[in-house]
Amino acid sequence: MGGGAARVPALIMAKRKKAAAGTILWHDLTVKDADAVSQFYASVVGWKRTPVDMGGYEDYGMVIEGKKGAAGGICHRKGANAKLPAQWLVYIAVDDLAASLKQVRKLGGKVRSEIMEVGEGTACVIQDPAGAVCALFQAP
């Protein structure tokens, strides 16, 4: 599955060893105009924009000058990201994505996306009973 949510986190996640369950791994922002919004954050907080080829358009890894890795990603609302809200989305490590999704449903949450390949792992966007969204990520 394509889309920023599926590719930008790969900048960090593909290089990470399996993180402990509950670790926040990544932050993504999906918006209609990632070019303008990434320029906004570059100007406001000083992040450097690193283009990520999405096959016809670019999303951005936002890098802190002199630091290894990216602070987060800013993605266009296209492909796998077409239905994501314009808010910062955190990716949280889980040991067993299928079991976690079962618990989401059992406890009154909602699964908001299909399971997608992210770097070398899999992820899925969920919504908790209060309405907040995040993505759950399982390393291989």
N, C-alpha and C positions, 0 to 999 in steps of 0.2 A: 504494500500500500504506500502511495507517495504522500507528499505533503510535508510541511515544515516540522510538525510534531514527530514525524517518523525519521527525519534526517538530521536536523540541527543538534538534537541531544547526542547524536552519535559522536560529535566532536569530543565529548567528555566520556560518555558511557562506554564506548568501545575500548577505551584505554583503562578503565577502572576494573579492579578485581571485584569480585562479589562483595557488595557493601552489606553491612548489618541491616536486617529488617528495621524499618522505621527511619532510616537515614534519608534526608532530603538530598537528592542528587543533582537536580537541575531546575532552572526556572526558564519558562518560555512565555512569550507574549505573542498572541496571534491577533492581527489587526488587518483591516482592509488595505491600508497603505504602509507596508513595512519599510519602504524606502524613507518616507517622511518621518515615521515614528522612530526609526533607528537613528536618523539624523538628530531628532529632538533629544534622545537620550545621550548621544555622542556629545552634543553641545551642553546639556544640562549637567551630566555627571562625569563626562570625560572619557567614556568608553570609546574604544576604537572599533569601527565596524569591519568585520571580516566577512566578505560575501561567501555564501554557500550556494553552489549551483543546484537548482531544483529542477533542471530540465525544462528550460523555457523562461525561467525567472530566477531571481536570487532572493534567498532569505539571508539573515545575518547572525553570525556569532558575535556577541559583544564582548570585547576583550579589554581587560585592565592593562594599560601600558606597563610592560616589564614583568607581567605575571604569566605563568604557564596556564594554559587552558582558557576557557571563556567564562565570563560571569553569568551568561545566559544567552538566550536566543530571541530574536524578534522575527516573526514569520508572517507571511501573507495568509489571509483567510482563503485558502484554496485547497483542493484535494482533500486529504484526510483532515485538514483543519477547517473546512468550510463551515462547520456548525459549532465551532468553539467560541465561547464568549471572549470579548476583548478584556481580558484580565490576565495578570501574571499567573501562570499555571505551574505548580510545583510537581516534580516527579519524585515519588517516594518509593524506596526499595521495599520489596516483599520477597519472601522465600518461595511462595507458591501462588502465582497469579490466579490460577483457577480457583483455589481454595479461598483466596481473598475476595474474589468476585462473588462467590457463593455467599460469603458473610455479608458483603455489601447488600445483596438482595434480601437476605434473611433479616437484616437489621434495619430495613426501611430505606436504604439508599437506592440509587439508580446507576446502571451502567450506561454511560453516555456516548461511547464509541465502540467500534469493533476493536478486537485485539490487533495491534499492529507491531511490526518488526521495528525496533529502535536500536540502532547499532547492532550489537550482537545479542540483544535480549528482546523481550516483548513488553508491551505496555498497553494500558487501557485507561481511558478517562472515566472517572466515576463522579457521582454527586452524592454528598452525604445527606442525611435527613433534614438538615437545616438549609440545604440549597447550595452549599459551597462545593466547588469542583477541584479535583486534583487528578493526577495520573499516577497509577501504580506501575512500577517497573520491576520485572524479574530478570535477573542476569542469567546467562546460560548455565 
